[in-house]
Amino acid sequence: MNRAFGVQVTIGGETAQAYPLVVLATGERDAEMVAARAAGAEALATTLRELTPEEAAQYGLDLARHGDTKALPSLNL
């Protein structure tokens, strides 16, 4: 069964930047692998939390589609 997760992906070595994603996966580790694969070879992913089904719907995620991923806006502070 797929669940939605909030994941942070870090890309860029010394000038690394973190990007928020929402991901549909079977568990936390799977969410990290899906997010890292979507972001590229240099990416490191960390699961922040599991989202509720209502939150998944707000992001337009289809719980039937494993690997569905949406990038969220990030702040440049």
TAHULIN-V417402 format. One record per helix or strand of 2 or more residues. SS is the DSSP state (H for helix, E for strand). FROM is the first residue (numbers start at 1). TO is the last residue. If there is no record, write none. Layout:
{{SS | FROM | TO} {SS | FROM | TO}}
This chain:
{{E | 3 | 11} {H | 13 | 15} {E | 17 | 25} {H | 28 | 39} {E | 44 | 50} {H | 53 | 58} {E | 69 | 71}}
